[in-house]
Amino acid sequence: MDPNRLAVRMFSDTGNIRKSALPASAPPIIVWFREDLRLSDNPALHAAVRQERPIVCLYIHMNGENAGRPLGGASQWWLDKSLKAFSRDIEQLGGQLTVQAGDGSACLDRVIDETGADTVYWNRRYAAAERDADAEIKAHLKDRGIDAESFNARLLVEPWVLKTGSGGFYKVFTPFWKALRACYEAPAALPRPKSLTGPAPETLRIDDLGLHPEKPDWSTGFDAIWSPGETGALNRLNAFLDGPVEAYPEERDHPGKEDGTSGLSPHLRFGEIGPAQIWRTVTSAMEAGRISEDGGWKFLSEIVWREFSYVLLYYRPDLAEANYNSDFDHMPWRTDEPALKAWQTGQTGYPIVDAGMRQLWETGWMHNRVRMIVASFLTKHLLLNWQNGEAWFWDTLVDADPASNPASWQWTAGSGADAAPYFRVFNPITQGQKFDADGAYVRRWCPEIAGLPDKHLHSPWTADEQTLSRAGITLGEDYPCPLVDHKSARERALEAYETLKSQRTNA
C-alpha cells in the first residue's frame, strides 16, 4: 500500500472515539471552537457528542503573545457575523455558545471550575504561535487532571503527513497536488448533532468583543454581498455546483464574471465549511455525472493550493515576515509611501489594478486573477516589498488566511518556495485586455472612465484628447495619470533582479 495513502487514512480517522459508558450525571465536555465554526463535519464536536455527556460550547477570543497573529479589520467583521450565526445554530439545538476573552488557559480554567468539566476537545491550528499555545494549554490541562484531545478539521491532510520520495515536505505545488489526489480518501461525513445540552456558564456578548467596525463603519455594503455562517457556506457551495463550476476552468480568470468563482474562501477561513466537505461533495457530484471532471478537479486543485500553503507555513513559521528564499533578503526594494498609498486606494492610473484595489476596499474581497495582477504591480512595477501588500491584504480581506495570504504574495514576488519567476512581470494593460475584454469589471469599479471605448479602457493615456473629452475625462483630474511607465518600470524590476543575482553569485 502507498505509505502516503496509509498515513492519510490514519490521520483522517475520527472513528476511534468510542462512546463513554459514564452515567448521565458525568462531568461535561468542553468543545473549544476556534477556526471551525460549524456543527456539521466537525471532528472535535462529533467526538464529544459520541460520549453522550453534557457539552459546553466555548469560544475564546484570545489575546496576548500566544494568541497568534491579530485579525485584520475585515476578518474581524466576518468573525463577528460568523460567531452570531454559529451562536444561533447552537441555540436551536438547545445549547449556548459561551464566549470568553483573554488568555486561553485562564479562560478554560474559569469554565472548568464553573462547570466541573473534566475533558476539553478542540480542532488543531497550524501557525507556530497557535501550536505553541495549544501545546502549553494541553500540558496545563493534563497537569490539572483534565483530558485534552485535538483533531483535524481544517485540512484534508495535515502538514506532516505527505512526504516526498526523499522523506521531506513538498516545496513545489504540482507534485504535492498529484500526490494528494492520488492518495486522499475523504473520511465519512460526520453528522450534525441532534441536540447540544449542557451547563450554561457565564458568557460575554459577542458584541462585547468589539469586532464590528465603528467610527467609521467602513463595512457598509458588506451585508449585501456576504452571508457569514455555516448555512451561507453550504448555500455558496451548492449554488456553485449547480452551474458555475462547469465553466470554472475558463471563467475563473475573468473578474467580470460574477459567478466565475465559488466565493467560499472566507467560509473556509473561519471553518464554516471544511475542505473534506468540499472534496466529498465535489467528487460525489462528479461520480454522479452532475458536474464534469474538468470543472470539478480544477476547483479541487485550488482547494489544495490552500493545503500546500499550510505545509509551507508549518515548516516555515515566519512565512508572513521573512523571504522563503533568503536570496531576496538582498533585493533592492524601494520605499515610496505616496506610491504605496496610491496602490492601496486604487489610484495608480492602471485601470485593472485600480479596479481590484477598489473592489477589495468596498467588498473585503478581490478576484484571484486580479490579486496576482495587483501583487505583481506592487512588487515589480513599484518595486515595493511584498510584505507591504501582504499586510494590506491581511487587514482588508475577509478571507485573509495565515497560510494562503503570505504564500501567494511570495509566489508573485518570486521569493516563495514554488514561486513565479521574478522576471515574469504582469503587464497590467494586456492582462486587462485579455481577462476583462468587454471592460465589465473596470467599468464597475472605475466608473469615472466607463465612457471610454474598449480600445482605450485599459490604457486611458493612449486615447486622444477628443476621445477623452467625449468620455468626460481629464487625465490627472478625473482619473490619475499612470504612476509609472510600464516599459520603464519593467526594465527597473529586471535590473533589480540582476542585482540580486549578482549579489547571490558573489556571496
C-alpha positions in Angstrom: 0.0 0.0 0.0 1.1 3.5 -0.7 2.5 4.9 2.6 1.1 8.3 1.9 -2.4 6.8 1.4 -2.0 4.8 4.6 -0.9 7.9 6.5 -3.8 10.0 5.1 -6.3 7.4 6.3 -4.7 7.1 9.7 -4.7 10.9 10.3 -8.2 11.3 8.8 -9.9 8.7 11.0 -12.1 10.0 13.9 -14.0 6.8 14.3 -11.8 5.6 17.1 -13.6 7.8 19.7 -15.8 5.4 21.5 -19.0 6.2 23.4 -18.5 6.6 27.1 -20.2 4.3 29.5 -20.4 7.1 32.1 -23.7 7.8 33.6 -25.9 10.8 32.7 -24.5 12.7 35.7 -21.0 12.5 34.3 -19.0 15.8 34.1 -19.5 17.8 30.9 -17.1 18.0 28.0 -15.9 21.4 26.7 -15.7 21.7 23.0 -13.4 24.7 22.3 -14.2 26.2 18.9 -11.7 28.4 17.1 -11.4 28.4 13.3 -14.1 25.6 13.0 -17.4 27.5 13.4 -19.7 24.7 12.1 -21.8 22.0 13.5 -21.6 19.5 10.6 -18.5 17.5 9.9 -16.7 18.9 13.0 -14.4 16.2 14.4 -14.0 17.6 17.9 -17.7 18.2 18.3 -18.5 14.8 16.9 -16.2 13.1 19.3 -17.8 14.9 22.2 -21.3 14.1 21.1 -20.4 10.4 20.9 -19.5 10.5 24.6 -23.2 11.1 25.4 -22.4 13.7 28.1 -23.3 17.3 28.6 -21.4 19.6 26.3 -20.2 23.2 26.8 -19.6 25.0 23.5 -16.9 27.5 24.1 -15.3 30.3 22.1 -12.3 32.2 23.5 -11.2 35.5 21.8 -7.6 35.1 22.8 -5.2 37.9 23.2 -1.6 38.2 24.4 1.7 37.0 22.9 0.4 33.4 22.4 -2.8 34.4 20.6 -1.3 34.3 17.1 -1.5 37.0 14.5 -4.2 39.6 15.3 -7.0 39.6 12.8 -7.3 42.4 10.4 -10.3 44.7 10.3 -12.2 42.9 7.5 -11.6 39.5 9.1 -13.0 40.8 12.4 -16.1 41.9 10.6 -16.6 38.4 9.3 -15.8 36.8 12.6 -18.5 38.9 14.3 -21.2 37.8 11.9 -19.9 34.2 11.9 -20.0 33.9 15.7 -23.5 35.3 15.8 -24.7 32.8 13.2 -22.9 30.0 15.0 -24.4 31.0 18.3 -27.9 30.9 16.8 -27.3 27.5 15.3 -26.3 26.2 18.8 -29.3 27.8 20.5 -31.6 26.0 18.0 -30.2 22.7 19.4 -30.8 23.7 23.0 -27.3 24.9 23.8 -25.3 28.1 24.4 -22.2 29.4 22.8 -20.1 30.6 25.8 -17.9 33.5 24.8 -14.8 34.4 26.8 -11.9 36.8 26.1 -8.4 36.8 27.3 -5.7 34.2 27.9 -6.8 30.9 26.6 -5.6 28.9 29.6 -7.1 31.2 32.2 -10.4 31.2 30.3 -10.5 27.5 30.2 -9.7 27.3 33.9 -12.7 29.5 34.7 -15.1 27.5 32.6 -13.8 24.2 34.0 -14.2 25.5 37.6 -17.7 26.7 36.9 -19.0 23.6 35.1 -16.9 20.8 36.6 -15.8 19.7 33.1 -13.1 17.1 33.0 -12.5 17.0 29.2 -11.6 19.5 26.6 -11.7 18.8 22.8 -10.6 21.1 20.1 -9.6 21.1 16.4 -6.0 21.9 15.6 -4.4 25.1 14.2 -1.1 25.2 12.4 0.6 28.6 12.8 3.6 28.4 15.1 2.3 30.7 17.9 -1.0 28.9 17.9 0.6 25.5 18.0 2.9 26.6 20.9 -0.1 28.0 22.8 -2.1 24.8 22.3 0.8 22.6 23.5 1.1 24.7 26.6 -2.6 24.6 27.3 -2.8 20.9 26.8 0.1 20.4 29.2 -1.5 22.7 31.8 -4.8 20.8 31.5 -3.2 17.5 31.9 -1.4 18.7 35.0 -4.9 19.5 36.3 -6.1 16.0 35.5 -8.2 17.3 32.6 -8.3 15.1 29.5 -7.4 17.2 26.4 -7.7 15.9 22.8 -7.3 17.6 19.5 -8.4 16.7 16.0 -8.1 17.8 12.3 -11.0 19.8 11.0 -9.1 22.4 9.0 -7.2 20.5 6.3 -7.5 17.5 4.1 -4.1 16.3 5.0 -2.1 17.6 8.0 1.2 19.2 7.0 3.4 16.4 8.3 1.6 13.6 6.6 2.5 13.7 2.9 6.3 13.2 2.2 8.4 13.4 -0.9 10.4 10.4 -2.0 13.4 11.7 0.0 11.3 12.0 3.1 11.0 15.8 3.1 8.0 18.1 2.7 6.7 19.3 -0.7 8.1 22.6 -1.8 6.5 22.6 -5.3 2.7 22.6 -5.7 2.2 20.4 -8.8 3.8 17.2 -7.3 2.0 17.9 -4.0 -1.3 18.2 -5.8 -0.6 14.9 -7.7 0.4 13.1 -4.5 -2.6 14.2 -2.6 -5.1 13.5 -5.4 -3.6 10.0 -5.7 -3.9 9.0 -2.1 -6.6 11.1 -0.4 -9.8 9.5 0.6 -12.3 11.7 2.3 -13.5 10.3 5.6 -17.1 9.6 6.1 -19.2 12.7 6.8 -19.8 13.5 10.4 -23.4 14.3 11.2 -24.8 17.5 12.7 -25.7 16.9 16.4 -29.4 16.5 17.1 -29.1 18.4 20.4 -26.5 20.3 22.4 -27.4 20.4 26.0 -25.2 21.2 29.0 -24.2 23.8 31.5 -24.6 27.5 30.5 -21.5 29.2 32.1 -21.3 33.0 32.4 -20.7 34.5 28.9 -19.8 37.7 27.2 -22.0 39.0 24.5 -20.4 38.7 21.0 -20.8 42.5 20.7 -18.6 42.9 23.7 -15.6 41.7 21.6 -15.8 44.9 19.5 -15.3 43.1 16.2 -17.7 45.3 14.1 -16.0 48.5 12.8 -17.2 51.8 14.3 -16.3 55.4 13.9 -16.3 55.0 10.9 -18.2 51.9 9.9 -16.4 51.2 6.6 -18.2 47.9 6.1 -21.4 49.5 4.6 -22.5 47.2 1.9 -20.7 44.0 3.1 -24.0 42.6 4.3 -25.5 42.8 0.8 -22.6 40.6 -0.5 -21.8 38.1 2.2 -23.7 35.7 4.4 -21.2 34.5 7.1 -22.1 31.2 8.8 -22.4 27.5 8.1 -25.7 28.0 6.2 -24.2 30.6 4.0 -21.2 28.4 3.3 -23.3 25.4 2.2 -25.6 27.6 0.1 -22.5 29.0 -1.7 -21.1 25.5 -2.4 -24.4 24.2 -3.7 -25.0 27.3 -5.9 -21.6 27.0 -7.4 -22.0 23.3 -8.2 -25.4 24.0 -9.7 -23.8 25.6 -12.7 -20.8 27.9 -12.5 -18.4 25.1 -11.8 -18.8 23.8 -15.4 -17.1 27.0 -16.8 -14.7 27.3 -13.9 -11.6 26.3 -15.8 -12.1 29.2 -18.2 -14.2 31.8 -16.3 -12.2 31.7 -13.1 -9.7 34.1 -14.7 -12.3 36.7 -15.8 -13.2 39.0 -13.0 -16.2 40.4 -14.8 -17.9 37.1 -14.4 -19.6 37.5 -11.0 -20.2 33.7 -10.5 -16.9 32.6 -12.1 -15.5 31.6 -8.7 -17.1 29.9 -5.7 -16.8 32.7 -3.1 -16.1 30.0 -0.5 -12.7 31.4 0.7 -13.9 33.3 3.8 -16.2 30.5 4.8 -13.2 28.2 4.7 -11.1 30.7 6.5 -13.4 30.5 9.6 -14.2 26.9 9.3 -17.9 27.3 8.4 -17.2 24.6 5.9 -14.3 22.2 5.9 -12.2 21.1 2.9 -13.2 17.5 3.4 -16.9 18.5 3.0 -16.0 20.3 -0.2 -13.9 17.4 -1.5 -16.6 14.8 -0.7 -19.4 16.9 -2.3 -17.5 17.7 -5.4 -16.2 14.1 -6.0 -19.7 12.7 -5.4 -21.1 15.2 -7.9 -18.5 14.1 -10.5 -19.2 10.4 -9.8 -22.9 11.0 -10.3 -22.4 12.9 -13.5 -23.8 16.0 -12.0 -20.7 18.0 -12.9 -17.8 17.5 -15.3 -14.5 16.2 -14.1 -12.8 19.2 -15.8 -14.6 21.7 -13.6 -14.6 19.6 -10.5 -10.9 18.7 -10.5 -9.8 22.2 -11.4 -11.8 23.6 -8.5 -10.4 21.0 -6.1 -6.9 21.9 -7.2 -7.5 25.4 -5.9 -8.6 24.0 -2.6 -5.4 22.0 -2.5 -3.3 25.2 -3.1 -4.6 26.3 0.3 -3.4 22.9 1.7 0.0 23.4 0.1 0.2 26.9 1.7 -0.3 25.3 5.1 2.6 22.9 4.5 4.8 25.9 3.8 3.5 27.7 6.9 4.0 24.7 9.1 7.7 24.3 8.1 8.4 28.0 7.7 6.5 29.7 10.6 7.9 33.1 9.6 6.2 32.9 6.1 4.5 36.3 6.6 7.6 38.1 7.8 10.6 36.6 6.0 11.5 35.7 2.4 11.2 32.0 2.0 14.1 32.3 -0.5 16.7 34.1 1.6 18.3 35.4 -1.6 15.6 38.0 -1.6 17.0 39.5 1.6 19.3 41.3 -0.8 16.6 42.6 -3.1 16.9 46.4 -3.5 13.3 47.2 -2.6 12.2 50.9 -2.7 10.5 52.9 0.0 7.8 55.1 -1.5 4.9 56.0 0.8 3.0 58.0 -1.8 3.2 55.2 -4.4 2.1 52.7 -1.7 -0.9 54.9 -0.8 -1.8 55.2 -4.5 -1.8 51.4 -4.8 -3.8 50.9 -1.7 -6.5 53.4 -2.7 -6.8 52.4 -6.4 -5.2 55.5 -7.8 -2.3 54.1 -9.9 -3.6 55.1 -13.3 -3.8 51.5 -14.4 -7.5 50.6 -14.5 -7.3 46.8 -13.9 -5.1 47.5 -10.8 -7.3 50.3 -9.5 -10.5 48.3 -10.1 -9.0 45.4 -8.0 -8.0 47.6 -5.1 -11.3 49.4 -5.1 -13.2 46.1 -5.1 -11.1 45.0 -2.2 -11.9 48.1 -0.1 -15.6 48.0 -1.0 -16.3 44.3 -0.6 -13.5 42.8 1.5 -12.6 40.5 -1.3 -10.8 40.5 -4.7 -10.9 38.2 -7.7 -7.9 35.8 -7.7 -6.6 36.8 -11.2 -6.7 40.4 -10.1 -4.9 39.6 -6.9 -2.0 38.3 -9.0 -2.1 41.4 -11.2 -2.1 43.9 -8.3 0.6 42.0 -6.4 2.8 41.9 -9.5 2.3 45.7 -9.9 3.3 46.4 -6.3 6.4 44.2 -6.3 7.5 44.6 -9.9 6.3 48.0 -11.3 6.6 49.9 -8.0 9.4 47.7 -6.6 7.9 47.8 -3.1 8.4 44.9 -0.8 5.8 42.2 -0.9 5.3 42.5 2.9 3.6 45.9 2.3 1.0 44.2 0.1 0.6 41.1 2.4 -0.1 43.4 5.4 -2.6 45.4 3.4 -4.4 42.3 2.3 -4.3 40.9 5.8 -6.2 43.9 7.0 -8.7 44.3 4.2 -9.6 40.8 3.1 -12.5 38.9 4.7 -10.7 35.7 3.7 -7.2 36.8 5.0 -5.7 33.4 5.7 -2.5 33.0 7.7 -1.1 30.5 5.1 -2.6 31.4 1.8 -2.1 35.1 2.0 1.7 35.1 2.6 2.3 32.1 0.4 0.5 33.7 -2.5 2.3 37.0 -2.1 5.7 35.3 -2.0 4.7 33.3 -5.1 4.0 36.5 -7.0 7.1 38.3 -5.7 9.3 35.5 -6.7 10.6 34.8 -3.1 8.5 31.8 -2.3 9.0 28.1 -2.3 7.2 27.4 -5.6 7.4 30.9 -7.0 6.7 32.6 -10.2 10.0 33.7 -11.8 10.8 37.2 -10.7 11.3 38.2 -14.3 7.7 37.4 -15.1 6.2 40.9 -14.9 2.5 41.0 -15.5 1.6 43.7 -18.0 -1.5 45.4 -16.5 -2.6 46.6 -19.9 -2.6 43.3 -21.7 -3.9 41.5 -18.6 -6.9 43.8 -18.6 -7.4 43.4 -22.3 -7.2 39.6 -22.1 -9.2 38.9 -18.9 -11.6 41.9 -18.9 -12.1 42.2 -22.7 -15.5 43.8 -22.5 -14.5 46.1 -19.7 -17.3 45.0 -17.3 -15.0 44.7 -14.3 -13.1 48.0 -14.8 -16.3 49.9 -15.7 -17.9 48.7 -12.5 -15.1 49.7 -10.2 -13.7 52.7 -12.1 -16.9 54.4 -13.2 -15.1 57.7 -14.0 -13.6 56.1 -17.1 -16.6 54.0 -18.1 -17.3 56.1 -21.1 -14.0 55.2 -22.8 -14.2 52.7 -25.7 -12.8 49.2 -25.1 -9.8 50.1 -27.1 -8.6 52.6 -24.6 -10.3 51.4 -21.4 -7.2 49.6 -20.0 -4.8 52.4 -21.0 -6.6 55.7 -20.9 -3.5 57.7 -21.6 -3.4 56.3 -25.1 -6.7 58.0 -26.0 -6.6 61.2 -27.9 -8.0 64.4 -26.4 -11.2 64.2 -28.4 -11.9 60.6 -27.2 -11.1 61.7 -23.6 -13.4 64.7 -24.0 -16.3 62.6 -25.3 -15.9 60.3 -22.3 -15.8 63.3 -19.9 -12.3 62.6 -18.7 -9.4 64.9 -18.0 -6.4 62.8 -17.1 -4.8 63.9 -13.8 -8.1 65.3 -12.6 -11.0 62.8 -13.2 -8.6 59.8 -13.3 -4.9 59.7 -12.4 -2.1 59.6 -15.0 -0.1 56.4 -14.8 2.0 56.2 -11.6 4.9 54.6 -13.6 5.5 53.8 -17.3 5.1 50.1 -17.8 8.2 49.6 -20.0 10.5 51.7 -17.7 9.1 50.0 -14.6 9.6 46.6 -16.1 13.2 47.4 -17.0 13.8 48.7 -13.5 12.4 45.5 -12.0 14.6 43.3 -14.2 17.7 45.4 -13.3 16.9 44.9 -9.6 16.7 41.2 -10.2 20.1 41.2 -12.0 21.5 43.0 -8.9 20.0 40.2 -6.7 21.6 37.5 -8.9 25.0 39.2 -8.8 24.9 39.5 -5.0 24.0 35.8 -4.8 26.9 34.9 -7.1 29.3 37.0 -5.0 28.1 35.7 -1.7 
